[in-house]
Amino acid sequence: MAGRRQRHTQKKAATDESVITGVEPTIIASSQQSRFHRETLETSSKDIDLADVNISVNQLDLLVDAHLKLKEGVRYGLIGQNGVGKTVLMKCMADNILAMPQNLNILHITQLETFDESTVVLNEVLDADKASKNALWEFEELHRVLGNERQSTAKNTAELNRVVHRILLSRLRERLEDARRLAIKRSGTRGHEARQQQLKLEKEYSELEVQNAQTFITSRMTADLLPEIFDKYELINVEAQAAKARKILKGLGFSKDQTDAPVKTLSGGWRMKIALAKSLFLEPNVLFLDEPTNHLDLPAILWLQEYLINETEGLTVVVVSHDREFLNAVTDETIILRDKTLKYHPGNFDDYEKNSEEQRIRKQTMLDTQEKKRAKVVASIQHNVQQAKSTGDDKRLGQVASRKKKLDRLGMEKTEDGKRFKVSYWAGYHDGAREKVTVEQAVKTAPIKIPVPEPLRFHGSTFMAKDTSFKYPGTQRNVIENFSIDIKSNDRIAILGPNGCGKTTLLNMLTGQTKPTKGEVYHHPLLRIGYFSQHIVDQLDHDCTPVEDMMKRYPGLTEHECRAQFGTVGITGNTVLRKTRNLSGGQRNRIALALVLQNAPHVLVLDEITNHLDMGTVEKLVDALKEFTGTLILVSHDVWFLKQLMEEEEDDGDGPEEESEFLRREFYIVKNGQVGKWESDMDAYVETVMGKVRKAR
């Protein structure tokens, strides 16, 4: 036991060291190799079926002997707690670290997050299709020499030879870069083979590079190359590709001006949208989408939802998302990454959650029943043994043997798929005739605790805006026009609208970050406001540890007090001693929340707080916010999150109806500078937005 604990400590220390120092982690991935070498086999099947998949990061196992199955044309939801390895698994498949079938084009959205800053957005999406981009470049090079003719003449032969040599060199360079990337990623025998291939290509490239184009390029080589390049060009419909890219960008919320603007003019959120647009434009065989709804507003989320459902026939999609509504709408099946293995459920997340709870209840009932039977059988055995000893009746010993066999048969009476249990179904050595009933425990997520604000002992308005308008300096149009609101303690306010409509501007004005250009915003003198802004995570000091950051913001706090505060949002242990830049997005979100909650605010203003949080953490956040006795002002595109906090739970009819704890729950919509009430519920709002999305398609 001590040795095992020591090995675990060493593995954890190795992982922690890489995180703290920022060193690229060492990923080792392997799977069972068939005798047909699936890696090099070209087949018509687009399915993936890998046995004995093992993945480790810095010697810490993430998957052990797992079975990876992806069926062609199925949309999967990949679920699991933050840190279990969902992103690493997708990276291993997309980067070909695992021995994937080479007939498949597998794409992970993170592979598309590098940009040419000077390129306009439309061209950045079009250039993601490297095959088409290279084919167009090769055609343009030849067209510059030959014009519309496909035959060379003595006059242009010298220049043509140089172009052909340049094209051959470019093709070999592409192969060499792919080989180098593969050699870096792979390890063991496959890594050695990849490095040998890299050395071979490097030698070929250096030899080709020094060749004289006029003596090396033959008329035969040119005659073979020209028809190939011209034929590839004729298969490319440039206008259709541009139209497709514009349609995708428009659906994700890009205006025409943004589509034609350089990438360098756009913020991080918009760049993530560009990466998503690239992935949809490329249409690979297998597409991995890791939190695709982050930074998307509701119209863009609903557009993406419709796109994945209606326009990805035959495409295998794997989605990781905290957005339950989106995940349930787009996925057919669910993959559960838990306890270093993969389990599969033939339904979406809601169906899996319901089925899992039913299974837990069924197995717990079965276990309780069997424990009662066991107690009776054990008591019977003890009674018969005593009777046999006192009376010398050997028949009693026969009954004892019978009862012991009955004990041995207690366990699972049926397999998980409903078949009657047989020992032959159960491989390996076992100490009983039946598998024991095991109740799978729900995944535990650290709770979030929001401090109770001190009472203001004031029954009037604590937070008010009267006839307020706001416009940015140098502009003519008001972003917010004549907005008034009267907010009291315990109110729940949700602000709806697409990105760019002015929601964040409104929040900044209400919280005092900016002053209205007209009107007045009033706060009670003792009112404390906790503002989780859209950019608060980016404003953390990434070169400090969370403890150092908090002590700078709140002088006088001790390290112990800082640790205690971070513990209220589930950040514990050495995590608070790592530099913020080396923490995950979910951890940074919770650190920012801990900073916001330090002063026990009376009003919590939360702008897109669910980004990067896993579903378990979002659930705990909802639980904490439901118990919060102060005022909530919410901006979110997560429909499930808003429903939980803004819509009263239905009365189950048991007991007297209680008066609502909160004074009011109200939705406001921001549109064209006007802020108005939405008198219906979230489902009606979603239906309205969906109607506009479908109409615009």
Disulfide bonds with the S-S distance in Angstrom:
none
